[in-house]
Amino acid sequence: MRGNRDYLLQLLFILIENGFKYTPSGQVRLSAVQSESHVGLTVSDTGIGLTPEEVPHIFQRFYRADVSRGQTSGTGLGLSIAKWIADMHDSRLEVRSKLGEGSAFTVWLPITAVQYSD
């Protein structure tokens, strides 16, 4: 794939940091999967999770879910920056979450065909 290495590393760092931030005990995992046209990188955790009502808002600047206010530090900018980076790379950023059970964030990055010459 083609992309800005520093921005993509920042996107992953944001997702991993959030996983640890919102998982007081449990685990955070990074996994990868490949389809024909995309690579999916998933950061999943067994943390506090989100309600279905909160999920549509988490990529908005300065949004902080009610359950996290006052309990964890942050500005509410990380996920909006991650979404901007994903958009900049023609990628999708998906979230699955369940309150009290954890969250999984997947960035789907397009695979670019590379031609080699001998």
A tleap script that builds the chain and sets N, CA, C and O, in Angstrom:
source leaprc.protein.ff14SB
mol = sequence {
  NMET ARG GLY ASN ARG ASP TYR LEU LEU GLN
  LEU LEU PHE ILE LEU ILE GLU ASN GLY PHE
  LYS TYR THR PRO SER GLY GLN VAL ARG LEU
  SER ALA VAL GLN SER GLU SER HIE VAL GLY
  LEU THR VAL SER ASP THR GLY ILE GLY LEU
  THR PRO GLU GLU VAL PRO HIE ILE PHE GLN
  ARG PHE TYR ARG ALA ASP VAL SER ARG GLY
  GLN THR SER GLY THR GLY LEU GLY LEU SER
  ILE ALA LYS TRP ILE ALA ASP MET HIE ASP
  SER ARG LEU GLU VAL ARG SER LYS LEU GLY
  GLU GLY SER ALA PHE THR VAL TRP LEU PRO
  ILE THR ALA VAL GLN TYR SER CASP
}
set mol.1.N position { 0.828 -1.170 0.000 }
set mol.1.CA position { 0.000 0.000 0.000 }
set mol.1.C position { 0.869 1.227 0.000 }
set mol.1.O position { 2.049 1.168 0.345 }
set mol.2.N position { 0.298 2.318 -0.379 }
set mol.2.CA position { 1.018 3.585 -0.368 }
set mol.2.C position { 0.376 4.479 0.683 }
set mol.2.O position { -0.844 4.496 0.848 }
set mol.3.N position { 1.221 5.218 1.388 }
set mol.3.CA position { 0.684 6.115 2.394 }
set mol.3.C position { 1.796 6.834 3.128 }
set mol.3.O position { 2.981 6.585 2.909 }
set mol.4.N position { 1.386 7.718 3.993 }
set mol.4.CA position { 2.317 8.463 4.815 }
set mol.4.C position { 2.622 7.630 6.056 }
set mol.4.O position { 1.765 7.446 6.921 }
set mol.5.N position { 3.840 7.137 6.131 }
set mol.5.CA position { 4.247 6.246 7.222 }
set mol.5.C position { 3.982 6.870 8.595 }
set mol.5.O position { 3.428 6.219 9.480 }
set mol.6.N position { 4.377 8.124 8.766 }
set mol.6.CA position { 4.233 8.776 10.069 }
set mol.6.C position { 2.765 8.908 10.472 }
set mol.6.O position { 2.409 8.678 11.627 }
set mol.7.N position { 1.920 9.276 9.516 }
set mol.7.CA position { 0.492 9.412 9.828 }
set mol.7.C position { -0.135 8.060 10.167 }
set mol.7.O position { -0.928 7.951 11.102 }
set mol.8.N position { 0.230 7.032 9.397 }
set mol.8.CA position { -0.337 5.710 9.671 }
set mol.8.C position { 0.127 5.174 11.020 }
set mol.8.O position { -0.646 4.533 11.732 }
set mol.9.N position { 1.377 5.430 11.374 }
set mol.9.CA position { 1.857 5.046 12.708 }
set mol.9.C position { 1.100 5.812 13.793 }
set mol.9.O position { 0.768 5.248 14.835 }
set mol.10.N position { 0.828 7.094 13.548 }
set mol.10.CA position { 0.068 7.890 14.509 }
set mol.10.C position { -1.337 7.324 14.679 }
set mol.10.O position { -1.837 7.245 15.801 }
set mol.11.N position { -1.979 6.930 13.581 }
set mol.11.CA position { -3.321 6.342 13.654 }
set mol.11.C position { -3.295 5.100 14.540 }
set mol.11.O position { -4.127 4.960 15.437 }
set mol.12.N position { -2.346 4.199 14.296 }
set mol.12.CA position { -2.248 2.991 15.118 }
set mol.12.C position { -1.932 3.325 16.564 }
set mol.12.O position { -2.486 2.708 17.474 }
set mol.13.N position { -1.054 4.289 16.793 }
set mol.13.CA position { -0.717 4.684 18.161 }
set mol.13.C position { -1.962 5.195 18.895 }
set mol.13.O position { -2.168 4.871 20.065 }
set mol.14.N position { -2.788 5.990 18.215 }
set mol.14.CA position { -4.013 6.506 18.829 }
set mol.14.C position { -4.922 5.352 19.236 }
set mol.14.O position { -5.436 5.335 20.355 }
set mol.15.N position { -5.124 4.392 18.345 }
set mol.15.CA position { -6.011 3.269 18.647 }
set mol.15.C position { -5.462 2.405 19.775 }
set mol.15.O position { -6.208 1.984 20.660 }
set mol.16.N position { -4.157 2.142 19.743 }
set mol.16.CA position { -3.549 1.321 20.798 }
set mol.16.C position { -3.581 2.053 22.136 }
set mol.16.O position { -3.919 1.458 23.159 }
set mol.17.N position { -3.232 3.337 22.136 }
set mol.17.CA position { -3.255 4.114 23.376 }
set mol.17.C position { -4.654 4.156 23.975 }
set mol.17.O position { -4.817 4.005 25.186 }
set mol.18.N position { -5.671 4.362 23.126 }
set mol.18.CA position { -7.052 4.355 23.630 }
set mol.18.C position { -7.411 2.996 24.219 }
set mol.18.O position { -8.089 2.915 25.243 }
set mol.19.N position { -6.953 1.928 23.566 }
set mol.19.CA position { -7.228 0.598 24.106 }
set mol.19.C position { -6.711 0.447 25.523 }
set mol.19.O position { -7.419 -0.048 26.400 }
set mol.20.N position { -5.468 0.878 25.749 }
set mol.20.CA position { -4.907 0.780 27.102 }
set mol.20.C position { -5.572 1.762 28.057 }
set mol.20.O position { -5.793 1.442 29.225 }
set mol.21.N position { -5.888 2.946 27.571 }
set mol.21.CA position { -6.488 3.978 28.424 }
set mol.21.C position { -7.848 3.535 28.977 }
set mol.21.O position { -8.181 3.816 30.128 }
set mol.22.N position { -8.624 2.842 28.146 }
set mol.22.CA position { -9.980 2.470 28.543 }
set mol.22.C position { -10.109 1.000 28.927 }
set mol.22.O position { -11.211 0.452 28.958 }
set mol.23.N position { -8.970 0.365 29.219 }
set mol.23.CA position { -8.963 -1.018 29.691 }
set mol.23.C position { -8.202 -1.064 31.007 }
set mol.23.O position { -7.004 -1.343 31.026 }
set mol.24.N position { -8.908 -0.787 32.125 }
set mol.24.CA position { -8.226 -0.770 33.423 }
set mol.24.C position { -7.607 -2.123 33.782 }
set mol.24.O position { -6.557 -2.175 34.421 }
set mol.25.N position { -8.254 -3.209 33.373 }
set mol.25.CA position { -7.674 -4.541 33.511 }
set mol.25.C position { -8.207 -5.365 32.352 }
set mol.25.O position { -9.338 -5.173 31.906 }
set mol.26.N position { -7.390 -6.275 31.876 }
set mol.26.CA position { -7.785 -7.058 30.710 }
set mol.26.C position { -6.689 -7.027 29.677 }
set mol.26.O position { -5.507 -7.033 30.019 }
set mol.27.N position { -7.076 -6.992 28.401 }
set mol.27.CA position { -6.058 -7.058 27.367 }
set mol.27.C position { -6.391 -6.162 26.180 }
set mol.27.O position { -7.544 -5.807 25.936 }
set mol.28.N position { -5.337 -5.815 25.456 }
set mol.28.CA position { -5.429 -5.050 24.213 }
set mol.28.C position { -4.667 -5.870 23.171 }
set mol.28.O position { -3.545 -6.313 23.414 }
set mol.29.N position { -5.289 -6.063 22.015 }
set mol.29.CA position { -4.669 -6.884 20.969 }
set mol.29.C position { -4.626 -6.132 19.646 }
set mol.29.O position { -5.513 -5.336 19.338 }
set mol.30.N position { -3.588 -6.395 18.874 }
set mol.30.CA position { -3.465 -5.887 17.510 }
set mol.30.C position { -3.451 -7.097 16.596 }
set mol.30.O position { -2.655 -8.017 16.783 }
set mol.31.N position { -4.335 -7.094 15.608 }
set mol.31.CA position { -4.373 -8.202 14.651 }
set mol.31.C position { -4.525 -7.641 13.246 }
set mol.31.O position { -4.902 -6.484 13.057 }
set mol.32.N position { -4.224 -8.486 12.265 }
set mol.32.CA position { -4.309 -8.064 10.865 }
set mol.32.C position { -4.981 -9.161 10.055 }
set mol.32.O position { -4.866 -10.349 10.354 }
set mol.33.N position { -5.690 -8.718 9.016 }
set mol.33.CA position { -6.336 -9.633 8.087 }
set mol.33.C position { -6.252 -9.009 6.697 }
set mol.33.O position { -6.232 -7.787 6.552 }
set mol.34.N position { -6.203 -9.865 5.681 }
set mol.34.CA position { -6.127 -9.355 4.313 }
set mol.34.C position { -7.272 -9.909 3.488 }
set mol.34.O position { -7.551 -11.107 3.520 }
set mol.35.N position { -7.939 -9.022 2.742 }
set mol.35.CA position { -8.912 -9.437 1.741 }
set mol.35.C position { -8.250 -9.230 0.383 }
set mol.35.O position { -7.058 -8.928 0.311 }
set mol.36.N position { -9.007 -9.388 -0.678 }
set mol.36.CA position { -8.414 -9.197 -2.008 }
set mol.36.C position { -7.928 -7.771 -2.225 }
set mol.36.O position { -6.914 -7.555 -2.888 }
set mol.37.N position { -8.643 -6.800 -1.671 }
set mol.37.CA position { -8.325 -5.406 -1.984 }
set mol.37.C position { -7.934 -4.549 -0.782 }
set mol.37.O position { -7.585 -3.381 -0.951 }
set mol.38.N position { -7.986 -5.109 0.428 }
set mol.38.CA position { -7.691 -4.319 1.628 }
set mol.38.C position { -6.930 -5.136 2.662 }
set mol.38.O position { -6.997 -6.365 2.691 }
set mol.39.N position { -6.210 -4.419 3.505 }
set mol.39.CA position { -5.620 -4.982 4.717 }
set mol.39.C position { -6.362 -4.350 5.885 }
set mol.39.O position { -6.517 -3.130 5.942 }
set mol.40.N position { -6.819 -5.176 6.813 }
set mol.40.CA position { -7.511 -4.679 7.992 }
set mol.40.C position { -6.635 -4.826 9.214 }
set mol.40.O position { -6.192 -5.927 9.541 }
set mol.41.N position { -6.385 -3.717 9.893 }
set mol.41.CA position { -5.641 -3.726 11.150 }
set mol.41.C position { -6.640 -3.438 12.261 }
set mol.41.O position { -7.301 -2.399 12.252 }
set mol.42.N position { -6.751 -4.347 13.211 }
set mol.42.CA position { -7.738 -4.220 14.288 }
set mol.42.C position { -7.041 -4.108 15.630 }
set mol.42.O position { -6.173 -4.914 15.967 }
set mol.43.N position { -7.432 -3.097 16.390 }
set mol.43.CA position { -7.023 -2.962 17.784 }
set mol.43.C position { -8.267 -3.252 18.608 }
set mol.43.O position { -9.247 -2.509 18.549 }
set mol.44.N position { -8.224 -4.336 19.379 }
set mol.44.CA position { -9.372 -4.713 20.202 }
set mol.44.C position { -8.962 -4.736 21.667 }
set mol.44.O position { -7.804 -4.984 22.005 }
set mol.45.N position { -9.935 -4.474 22.522 }
set mol.45.CA position { -9.657 -4.466 23.957 }
set mol.45.C position { -10.816 -5.084 24.717 }
set mol.45.O position { -11.898 -5.298 24.170 }
set mol.46.N position { -10.570 -5.364 25.978 }
set mol.46.CA position { -11.601 -5.893 26.877 }
set mol.46.C position { -11.961 -4.824 27.902 }
set mol.46.O position { -12.230 -5.126 29.065 }
set mol.47.N position { -11.964 -3.577 27.457 }
set mol.47.CA position { -12.161 -2.434 28.350 }
set mol.47.C position { -13.611 -2.094 28.625 }
set mol.47.O position { -14.495 -2.950 28.590 }
set mol.48.N position { -13.829 -0.808 28.902 }
set mol.48.CA position { -15.142 -0.345 29.368 }
set mol.48.C position { -16.196 -0.313 28.274 }
set mol.48.O position { -17.388 -0.366 28.575 }
set mol.49.N position { -15.791 -0.228 27.017 }
set mol.49.CA position { -16.742 -0.245 25.913 }
set mol.49.C position { -17.588 1.011 25.821 }
set mol.49.O position { -17.441 1.938 26.619 }
set mol.50.N position { -18.474 1.029 24.840 }
set mol.50.CA position { -19.343 2.173 24.555 }
set mol.50.C position { -20.775 1.700 24.374 }
set mol.50.O position { -21.021 0.544 24.029 }
set mol.51.N position { -21.710 2.599 24.609 }
set mol.51.CA position { -23.109 2.292 24.323 }
set mol.51.C position { -23.369 2.518 22.838 }
set mol.51.O position { -22.624 3.253 22.190 }
set mol.52.N position { -24.415 1.898 22.287 }
set mol.52.CA position { -24.747 2.130 20.875 }
set mol.52.C position { -25.036 3.608 20.575 }
set mol.52.O position { -24.819 4.063 19.452 }
set mol.53.N position { -25.516 4.344 21.552 }
set mol.53.CA position { -25.812 5.766 21.357 }
set mol.53.C position { -24.540 6.609 21.254 }
set mol.53.O position { -24.541 7.651 20.597 }
set mol.54.N position { -23.469 6.173 21.888 }
set mol.54.CA position { -22.214 6.923 21.872 }
set mol.54.C position { -21.406 6.710 20.589 }
set mol.54.O position { -20.725 7.625 20.126 }
set mol.55.N position { -21.480 5.516 20.021 }
set mol.55.CA position { -20.621 5.145 18.891 }
set mol.55.C position { -20.698 6.125 17.715 }
set mol.55.O position { -19.648 6.467 17.171 }
set mol.56.N position { -21.874 6.596 17.291 }
set mol.56.CA position { -21.895 7.505 16.129 }
set mol.56.C position { -21.158 8.829 16.345 }
set mol.56.O position { -20.857 9.528 15.378 }
set mol.57.N position { -20.869 9.178 17.585 }
set mol.57.CA position { -20.273 10.480 17.897 }
set mol.57.C position { -18.770 10.440 18.164 }
set mol.57.O position { -18.141 11.495 18.252 }
set mol.58.N position { -18.182 9.260 18.294 }
set mol.58.CA position { -16.812 9.173 18.801 }
set mol.58.C position { -15.761 9.755 17.868 }
set mol.58.O position { -14.650 10.043 18.313 }
set mol.59.N position { -16.076 9.938 16.585 }
set mol.59.CA position { -15.098 10.512 15.655 }
set mol.59.C position { -15.240 12.027 15.536 }
set mol.59.O position { -14.527 12.655 14.754 }
set mol.60.N position { -16.156 12.620 16.306 }
set mol.60.CA position { -16.316 14.074 16.307 }
set mol.60.C position { -15.266 14.698 17.225 }
set mol.60.O position { -14.942 14.153 18.280 }
set mol.61.N position { -14.738 15.855 16.802 }
set mol.61.CA position { -13.734 16.539 17.623 }
set mol.61.C position { -14.300 16.905 18.987 }
set mol.61.O position { -15.436 17.366 19.097 }
set mol.62.N position { -13.511 16.699 20.003 }
set mol.62.CA position { -13.782 17.042 21.402 }
set mol.62.C position { -14.871 16.187 22.046 }
set mol.62.O position { -15.240 16.449 23.191 }
set mol.63.N position { -15.397 15.178 21.355 }
set mol.63.CA position { -16.420 14.327 21.962 }
set mol.63.C position { -15.766 13.362 22.934 }
set mol.63.O position { -14.765 12.719 22.618 }
set mol.64.N position { -16.348 13.270 24.122 }
set mol.64.CA position { -15.916 12.290 25.119 }
set mol.64.C position { -17.150 11.582 25.612 }
set mol.64.O position { -18.108 12.229 26.035 }
set mol.65.N position { -17.148 10.274 25.568 }
set mol.65.CA position { -18.295 9.492 26.022 }
set mol.65.C position { -18.532 9.741 27.508 }
set mol.65.O position { -17.581 9.881 28.276 }
set mol.66.N position { -19.783 9.795 27.907 }
set mol.66.CA position { -20.150 10.088 29.296 }
set mol.66.C position { -19.425 9.201 30.294 }
set mol.66.O position { -18.995 9.667 31.349 }
set mol.67.N position { -19.290 7.922 29.961 }
set mol.67.CA position { -18.680 6.987 30.903 }
set mol.67.C position { -17.219 7.331 31.184 }
set mol.67.O position { -16.689 6.958 32.231 }
set mol.68.N position { -16.559 8.042 30.257 }
set mol.68.CA position { -15.128 8.329 30.441 }
set mol.68.C position { -14.861 9.694 31.052 }
set mol.68.O position { -13.756 9.927 31.540 }
set mol.69.N position { -15.823 10.602 31.045 }
set mol.69.CA position { -15.573 11.956 31.551 }
set mol.69.C position { -15.177 11.915 33.024 }
set mol.69.O position { -15.850 11.304 33.854 }
set mol.70.N position { -14.080 12.574 33.317 }
set mol.70.CA position { -13.627 12.651 34.698 }
set mol.70.C position { -12.846 11.435 35.154 }
set mol.70.O position { -12.188 11.495 36.193 }
set mol.71.N position { -12.891 10.336 34.423 }
set mol.71.CA position { -12.193 9.126 34.845 }
set mol.71.C position { -10.859 8.948 34.125 }
set mol.71.O position { -9.928 8.359 34.674 }
set mol.72.N position { -10.768 9.454 32.903 }
set mol.72.CA position { -9.535 9.337 32.135 }
set mol.72.C position { -9.182 10.690 31.540 }
set mol.72.O position { -10.059 11.502 31.248 }
set mol.73.N position { -7.898 10.919 31.366 }
set mol.73.CA position { -7.467 12.188 30.788 }
set mol.73.C position { -7.609 12.136 29.275 }
set mol.73.O position { -7.616 11.062 28.675 }
set mol.74.N position { -7.720 13.295 28.676 }
set mol.74.CA position { -7.788 13.380 27.223 }
set mol.74.C position { -8.574 14.588 26.787 }
set mol.74.O position { -9.270 15.224 27.578 }
set mol.75.N position { -8.448 14.895 25.498 }
set mol.75.CA position { -9.118 16.077 24.951 }
set mol.75.C position { -10.299 15.735 24.059 }
set mol.75.O position { -11.089 16.614 23.716 }
set mol.76.N position { -10.431 14.467 23.679 }
set mol.76.CA position { -11.478 14.103 22.746 }
set mol.76.C position { -11.086 14.347 21.298 }
set mol.76.O position { -11.953 14.440 20.429 }
set mol.77.N position { -9.789 14.450 21.028 }
set mol.77.CA position { -9.328 14.693 19.653 }
set mol.77.C position { -8.740 13.460 18.981 }
set mol.77.O position { -8.688 13.411 17.752 }
set mol.78.N position { -8.299 12.472 19.733 }
set mol.78.CA position { -7.579 11.337 19.175 }
set mol.78.C position { -8.317 10.618 18.065 }
set mol.78.O position { -7.760 10.419 16.985 }
set mol.79.N position { -9.563 10.223 18.307 }
set mol.79.CA position { -10.288 9.470 17.292 }
set mol.79.C position { -10.661 10.321 16.090 }
set mol.79.O position { -10.766 9.802 14.978 }
set mol.80.N position { -10.863 11.618 16.290 }
set mol.80.CA position { -11.141 12.473 15.122 }
set mol.80.C position { -9.884 12.591 14.254 }
set mol.80.O position { -9.982 12.651 13.028 }
set mol.81.N position { -8.714 12.624 14.879 }
set mol.81.CA position { -7.457 12.646 14.118 }
set mol.81.C position { -7.263 11.307 13.399 }
set mol.81.O position { -6.868 11.282 12.233 }
set mol.82.N position { -7.538 10.203 14.086 }
set mol.82.CA position { -7.418 8.883 13.462 }
set mol.82.C position { -8.344 8.779 12.248 }
set mol.82.O position { -7.948 8.244 11.212 }
set mol.83.N position { -9.558 9.282 12.370 }
set mol.83.CA position { -10.518 9.255 11.249 }
set mol.83.C position { -10.007 10.100 10.094 }
set mol.83.O position { -10.121 9.694 8.938 }
set mol.84.N position { -9.448 11.265 10.385 }
set mol.84.CA position { -8.892 12.137 9.345 }
set mol.84.C position { -7.762 11.426 8.601 }
set mol.84.O position { -7.690 11.491 7.373 }
set mol.85.N position { -6.876 10.748 9.341 }
set mol.85.CA position { -5.773 10.024 8.719 }
set mol.85.C position { -6.312 8.892 7.842 }
set mol.85.O position { -5.841 8.697 6.722 }
set mol.86.N position { -7.291 8.153 8.344 }
set mol.86.CA position { -7.890 7.075 7.548 }
set mol.86.C position { -8.499 7.636 6.267 }
set mol.86.O position { -8.282 7.090 5.185 }
set mol.87.N position { -9.257 8.722 6.384 }
set mol.87.CA position { -9.874 9.339 5.204 }
set mol.87.C position { -8.816 9.784 4.205 }
set mol.87.O position { -8.989 9.625 2.996 }
set mol.88.N position { -7.728 10.340 4.709 }
set mol.88.CA position { -6.642 10.820 3.861 }
set mol.88.C position { -6.009 9.678 3.051 }
set mol.88.O position { -5.424 9.915 1.994 }
set mol.89.N position { -6.128 8.455 3.544 }
set mol.89.CA position { -5.554 7.292 2.885 }
set mol.89.C position { -6.631 6.443 2.186 }
set mol.89.O position { -6.407 5.267 1.900 }
set mol.90.N position { -7.800 7.047 1.914 }
set mol.90.CA position { -8.904 6.331 1.260 }
set mol.90.C position { -9.227 5.027 1.994 }
set mol.90.O position { -9.476 3.993 1.374 }
set mol.91.N position { -9.218 5.101 3.313 }
set mol.91.CA position { -9.449 3.940 4.155 }
set mol.91.C position { -10.734 4.109 4.953 }
set mol.91.O position { -11.264 5.212 5.088 }
set mol.92.N position { -11.222 2.988 5.478 }
set mol.92.CA position { -12.397 2.994 6.351 }
set mol.92.C position { -11.948 2.718 7.777 }
set mol.92.O position { -11.046 1.913 8.013 }
set mol.93.N position { -12.583 3.390 8.715 }
set mol.93.CA position { -12.323 3.144 10.131 }
set mol.93.C position { -13.638 2.693 10.747 }
set mol.93.O position { -14.600 3.459 10.805 }
set mol.94.N position { -13.674 1.454 11.202 }
set mol.94.CA position { -14.886 0.867 11.761 }
set mol.94.C position { -14.716 0.624 13.256 }
set mol.94.O position { -13.603 0.437 13.748 }
set mol.95.N position { -15.842 0.630 13.968 }
set mol.95.CA position { -15.809 0.336 15.398 }
set mol.95.C position { -16.942 -0.617 15.757 }
set mol.95.O position { -18.071 -0.489 15.282 }
set mol.96.N position { -16.601 -1.575 16.609 }
set mol.96.CA position { -17.586 -2.449 17.237 }
set mol.96.C position { -17.340 -2.330 18.737 }
set mol.96.O position { -16.201 -2.427 19.196 }
set mol.97.N position { -18.397 -2.122 19.486 }
set mol.97.CA position { -18.201 -1.935 20.919 }
set mol.97.C position { -19.436 -2.388 21.675 }
set mol.97.O position { -20.559 -2.318 21.175 }
set mol.98.N position { -19.200 -2.853 22.887 }
set mol.98.CA position { -20.283 -3.226 23.782 }
set mol.98.C position { -19.916 -2.758 25.183 }
set mol.98.O position { -18.841 -3.071 25.694 }
set mol.99.N position { -20.813 -2.012 25.791 }
set mol.99.CA position { -20.571 -1.459 27.118 }
set mol.99.C position { -20.201 -2.563 28.102 }
set mol.99.O position { -20.907 -3.564 28.223 }
set mol.100.N position { -19.092 -2.369 28.799 }
set mol.100.CA position { -18.637 -3.323 29.793 }
set mol.100.C position { -17.865 -4.509 29.238 }
set mol.100.O position { -17.347 -5.321 30.005 }
set mol.101.N position { -17.779 -4.622 27.902 }
set mol.101.CA position { -17.095 -5.777 27.311 }
set mol.101.C position { -15.919 -5.400 26.434 }
set mol.101.O position { -15.055 -6.237 26.175 }
set mol.102.N position { -15.863 -4.146 25.964 }
set mol.102.CA position { -14.724 -3.722 25.172 }
set mol.102.C position { -15.088 -3.209 23.798 }
set mol.102.O position { -16.259 -3.135 23.427 }
set mol.103.N position { -14.057 -2.858 23.054 }
set mol.103.CA position { -14.215 -2.271 21.724 }
set mol.103.C position { -13.199 -2.865 20.765 }
set mol.103.O position { -12.165 -3.392 21.176 }
set mol.104.N position { -13.513 -2.770 19.477 }
set mol.104.CA position { -12.583 -3.169 18.419 }
set mol.104.C position { -12.649 -2.119 17.323 }
set mol.104.O position { -13.713 -1.852 16.764 }
set mol.105.N position { -11.507 -1.531 17.025 }
set mol.105.CA position { -11.394 -0.537 15.964 }
set mol.105.C position { -10.597 -1.162 14.825 }
set mol.105.O position { -9.498 -1.676 15.038 }
set mol.106.N position { -11.155 -1.115 13.612 }
set mol.106.CA position { -10.481 -1.675 12.441 }
set mol.106.C position { -10.307 -0.592 11.397 }
set mol.106.O position { -11.256 0.104 11.036 }
set mol.107.N position { -9.081 -0.459 10.917 }
set mol.107.CA position { -8.817 0.428 9.783 }
set mol.107.C position { -8.577 -0.475 8.572 }
set mol.107.O position { -7.711 -1.350 8.591 }
set mol.108.N position { -9.376 -0.239 7.507 }
set mol.108.CA position { -9.272 -1.003 6.266 }
set mol.108.C position { -8.495 -0.174 5.261 }
set mol.108.O position { -8.998 0.822 4.742 }
set mol.109.N position { -7.265 -0.591 4.990 }
set mol.109.CA position { -6.365 0.127 4.090 }
set mol.109.C position { -6.352 -0.533 2.723 }
set mol.109.O position { -6.201 -1.751 2.630 }
set mol.110.N position { -6.508 0.252 1.655 }
set mol.110.CA position { -6.515 -0.351 0.311 }
set mol.110.C position { -5.127 -0.844 -0.079 }
set mol.110.O position { -4.115 -0.206 0.212 }
set mol.111.N position { -5.107 -1.991 -0.743 }
set mol.111.CA position { -3.864 -2.558 -1.243 }
set mol.111.C position { -3.619 -1.990 -2.639 }
set mol.111.O position { -4.509 -1.990 -3.490 }
set mol.112.N position { -2.415 -1.515 -2.855 }
set mol.112.CA position { -2.026 -0.985 -4.145 }
set mol.112.C position { -1.173 -2.012 -4.860 }
set mol.112.O position { -0.194 -2.515 -4.308 }
set mol.113.N position { -1.548 -2.319 -6.088 }
set mol.113.CA position { -0.762 -3.281 -6.874 }
set mol.113.C position { 0.589 -2.672 -7.223 }
set mol.113.O position { 0.669 -1.518 -7.645 }
set mol.114.N position { 1.634 -3.443 -7.048 }
set mol.114.CA position { 2.986 -3.005 -7.363 }
set mol.114.C position { 3.520 -3.912 -8.461 }
set mol.114.O position { 3.469 -5.137 -8.342 }
set mol.115.N position { 4.028 -3.314 -9.521 }
set mol.115.CA position { 4.597 -4.097 -10.613 }
set mol.115.C position { 6.115 -4.098 -10.472 }
set mol.115.O position { 6.742 -3.053 -10.301 }
set mol.116.N position { 6.687 -5.288 -10.549 }
set mol.116.CA position { 8.128 -5.442 -10.448 }
set mol.116.C position { 8.696 -5.709 -11.836 }
set mol.116.O position { 8.078 -6.399 -12.647 }
set mol.117.N position { 9.850 -5.170 -12.097 }
set mol.117.CA position { 10.516 -5.450 -13.374 }
set mol.117.C position { 11.866 -6.092 -13.083 }
set mol.117.O position { 12.536 -5.760 -12.105 }
set mol.118.N position { 12.237 -6.993 -13.933 }
set mol.118.CA position { 13.528 -7.690 -13.749 }
set mol.118.C position { 14.624 -6.997 -14.498 }
set mol.118.O position { 15.772 -7.438 -14.461 }
savepdb mol mol.pdb
quit
